[in-house]
Amino acid sequence: MSIQSVVKRIVKPVVGERGWQALRRIKQRTAGRRPAPPAPKKPTGVAAISDDLCKLATHFKTDKWGTHKYAQHYQRYLQHLKDEEFNLLEIGIGGYNRAGQGGASLRMWKHFFPRAQIFGMDIQDKSFVDEDRITTFVGDQSDPESLLAIQEKIGRLDVIIDDGSHRSPHVVTTFHTLFPLLTDGGIYAVEDTQSSYWPEWMGSEDLDSPDTSMGLLKRLTDGLNYEEFVDDDYEPTYFDRNIRSVHFFHNLVIIEKGVNAEGSNKRQALKARYNTSPASTA
Ligand SMILES: C[S@@+](CC[C@H](N)C(=O)[O-])C[C@H]1O[C@@H](n2cnc3c(N)ncnc32)[C@H](O)[C@@H]1O
């Protein structure tokens, strides 16, 4: 006698005909069903916060969130690179000349961008920060040759963050040297622009000073509109032609590189100035 017949002889008298049929239907419905797959494991530790740059900044103890409020803006302007393979260079690794200190932001970037190569440059040797996907270089951002030598070793630059000396002449030199080498569509950020207003930090109290970092960055906004200038002899600069947007925040500026050539309607709008009527061109 089979097991099924034994079960039937014992169970059926107890549950009755209807109950027995109901049990058969349940058996048919569940027959051949695969056991439910185990629920995916919830990430723990740093992996659990790897989509949230503010939490990562706090975890790794960089002042990009807390003292400053930069992480929220980076989250917005770098989100599109989250799962991309690309190169990020940050100038200023942290810790100054204190032994064994620094690297907080490089670790934050590494965990936010799981496929990116993270490079850091500092005037101090920070090689103790080196690990898988993090490479550091010693270099002085006030020296174009030093910047170019490091760029040569890295190759393609997709994101550049200037969090180094925060001295206006250094910020300006670094921007002039590295921005032309940034890839099309790349992002360039300048942190701690407050120092631009501090003479003690090689800045100036003069808001219109052309020599400060904010002086340079503010001029870029006019460059966005160079096609509207009425001076026909105006020669657009490299920055005019290759900056698509400039975003100003408290102490942080984020610049998007890209071809800036949308054209202008100034010849239609300023007919008298440009003498574009058929009679005047005869
Ligand atoms: C504010 S800390 C960087 C903090 C780090 N980016 C973070 O968010 O965790 C500034 C770093 O810039 C470095 N620095 C200062 N002058 C520099 C220069 N001329 N060139 C390159 N690095 C410089 C300092 O040694 C210091 O470690």
The ligand as an SDF file (V2000), in Angstrom:
LIG
                    3D

 27 29  0  0  0  0  0  0  0  0999 V2000
   41.4070   71.2950    3.2570 C   0  0  0  0  0  0  0  0  0  0  0  0
   42.6590   70.0900    3.1040 S   0  0  0  0  0  0  0  0  0  0  0  0
   41.9060   68.9160    1.9920 C   0  0  0  0  0  0  0  0  0  0  0  0
   40.8040   68.1420    2.6220 C   0  0  0  0  0  0  0  0  0  0  0  0
   40.2990   66.9640    1.8100 C   0  0  0  0  0  0  0  0  0  0  0  0
   40.0950   67.3040    0.4250 N   0  0  0  0  0  0  0  0  0  0  0  0
   38.9900   66.4530    2.3970 C   0  0  0  0  0  0  0  0  0  0  0  0
   37.9200   66.9450    1.9700 O   0  0  0  0  0  0  0  0  0  0  0  0
   39.0270   65.5690    3.2440 O   0  0  0  0  0  0  0  0  0  0  0  0
   43.8210   70.9590    2.1170 C   0  0  0  0  0  0  0  0  0  0  0  0
   45.0500   70.1550    1.7210 C   0  0  0  0  0  0  0  0  0  0  0  0
   45.6990   70.9170    0.6910 O   0  0  0  0  0  0  0  0  0  0  0  0
   47.0860   70.7260    0.7860 C   0  0  0  0  0  0  0  0  0  0  0  0
   47.7820   71.8420    0.1180 N   0  0  0  0  0  0  0  0  0  0  0  0
   48.1010   73.0650    0.6270 C   0  0  0  0  0  0  0  0  0  0  0  0
   48.7550   73.7900   -0.2850 N   0  0  0  0  0  0  0  0  0  0  0  0
   48.8510   73.0460   -1.4030 C   0  0  0  0  0  0  0  0  0  0  0  0
   49.4380   73.2390   -2.6840 C   0  0  0  0  0  0  0  0  0  0  0  0
   50.0640   74.4060   -3.0150 N   0  0  0  0  0  0  0  0  0  0  0  0
   49.3690   72.2380   -3.5790 N   0  0  0  0  0  0  0  0  0  0  0  0
   48.7480   71.0750   -3.2780 C   0  0  0  0  0  0  0  0  0  0  0  0
   48.1980   70.8230   -2.0770 N   0  0  0  0  0  0  0  0  0  0  0  0
   48.2370   71.7960   -1.1390 C   0  0  0  0  0  0  0  0  0  0  0  0
   47.3420   70.6430    2.2940 C   0  0  0  0  0  0  0  0  0  0  0  0
   48.5460   69.9470    2.5640 O   0  0  0  0  0  0  0  0  0  0  0  0
   46.0880   69.9550    2.8130 C   0  0  0  0  0  0  0  0  0  0  0  0
   46.3180   68.5940    3.0530 O   0  0  0  0  0  0  0  0  0  0  0  0
  1  2  1  0
  2  3  1  0
  2 10  1  0
  3  4  1  0
  4  5  1  0
  5  6  1  0
  5  7  1  0
  7  8  2  0
  7  9  1  0
 10 11  1  0
 11 12  1  0
 11 26  1  0
 12 13  1  0
 13 14  1  0
 13 24  1  0
 14 15  1  0
 14 23  1  0
 15 16  2  0
 16 17  1  0
 17 18  1  0
 17 23  2  0
 18 19  1  0
 18 20  2  0
 20 21  1  0
 21 22  2  0
 22 23  1  0
 24 25  1  0
 24 26  1  0
 26 27  1  0
M  CHG  2   2   1   9  -1
M  END
$$$$
